[in-house]
Structure formats: structure tokens, C-alpha cells
Amino acid sequence: MEKLNDLKIRQALLHRFARQGLDDYEVMQELHVCSSHAIADVVTLRDESHCYEIKGETDKVTRILEQGYHYNKAFRRITLVTTENHLSKALEITPIFWGVMLARITQKGEVLITSVRKDKVNPEFDPEIALYTLWKDELLQLLDNPMPKDKRKNCVDLSKMIAENNKKLEVSRKVAATLGYRHKLKIANGYKYVAYS
């Protein structure tokens, strides 16, 4: 039997989001976070940014230990989507606040994704690091009253200013809204993500 790989799980996950009513611009793929130290497989952008990391049958599930360090800083909501052969190890090594979903192939040959553990608010979320996901012009737009001198600041300084003046939830929502707007513009200009097996 053919292995249940990242691509098949990703397609099923995207189909699941579409059925839940998420628009194309509310779902991003391959999002670089933490200054590109990690790349989130799929991120939904409805209210907050929610990271979904996929580990197929042939993937090394222990990679989430390294990736997870960065996801924990960048997202308040994180879920691992994996397969039966990794499930036991995944539940053992993922933080308790991570959601865990199981992907499996039904008798009809369809990929079914079910929830095993619901995600909780991540206590390690760092709003300043979450803001690193945004571009400088996007960060400037998040400032209440940007001064001329602010335009000379770098992204790290701008992120720090915004994080200091907003609650964690507010930052998470602002990052999601900004990424959603960016993605909407890309789609309007003909952008289409192409996944490779």
C-alpha cells in the first residue's frame, strides 16, 4: 500500500479547511517564521494564526522537537497532523498545549483526519518573535501613531515596540489579519501555491 505522505495529508487538510468555510486567503502554506529558522507547513488565519505541522508516514516525527521550539515562540495555536505509526511518539514528545490530529486512509482510499487532542493556548508564545513574520512596512502600519523616526528603525525594534504596547492575544490577531491581507493581495495577483511530493 502506498505510504500516507505529506502531500496527501496536506491536500486532505486543505479540503477540510475549505469545508469549514475558510477562504483561500485565510490559509497559507510554507510560512517562514522566526527569521526563517522554521517553515510552518500550513497556517490558518481566521482569528489568530494557527500552525499545522504535518508529519507523514515516512517523515521523522522527532524533527518537531527542533521545529517546535520556533513554533512555540511564533504561534499561540499549534497542531500536529500525523499518521498512526507516529501517534504514540507524537503524544509523548509534543507539548500538552499542542493539538494532535490523526490522518489515515479509509477503506474507500480517502484520507480522513480526526482530532486526537485539542490544542490549548500556548504559554510560550512570544509576541515580539511572532511579529518577525511580518515585513517592515506591515509593522509600520501596526503602529498607532508612527513617527518619522520610526521609519528608520529595523524590524526587530519595531516588533519590540508593538509587542510592548499590545497584549499577546492582540498581537496574535494583528499578525493573522496582516498575513491574511498580504495573502489576499498575492492571490489577487495570480499567486498559486504548488505542492510537490
Sequence and secondary structure as in RCSB ss.txt:
>XXXX:A:sequence
MEKLNDLKIRQALLHRFARQGLDDYEVMQELHVCSSHAIADVVTLRDESHCYEIKGETDKVTRILEQGYHYNKAF
RRITLVTTENHLSKALEITPIFWGVMLARITQKGEVLITSVRKDKVNPEFDPEIALYTLWKDELLQLLDNPMPKD
KRKNCVDLSKMIAENNKKLEVSRKVAATLGYRHKLKIANGYKYVAYS
>XXXX:A:secstr
     HHHHHHHHHHHHHHTT  GGGEEEEEEETTTTEEEEEEE SSS EEEEEE TTS GGGHHHHHHHHHHH 
SEEEEEEEHHHHHHHHHHS TTSEEEEEEE TTS EEEEEEE     TT  HHHHHTTS HHHHHHHSSS  GGG
GGS HHHHHHHHHHTS HHHHHHHHHHHHHHHHHHHHHTT       
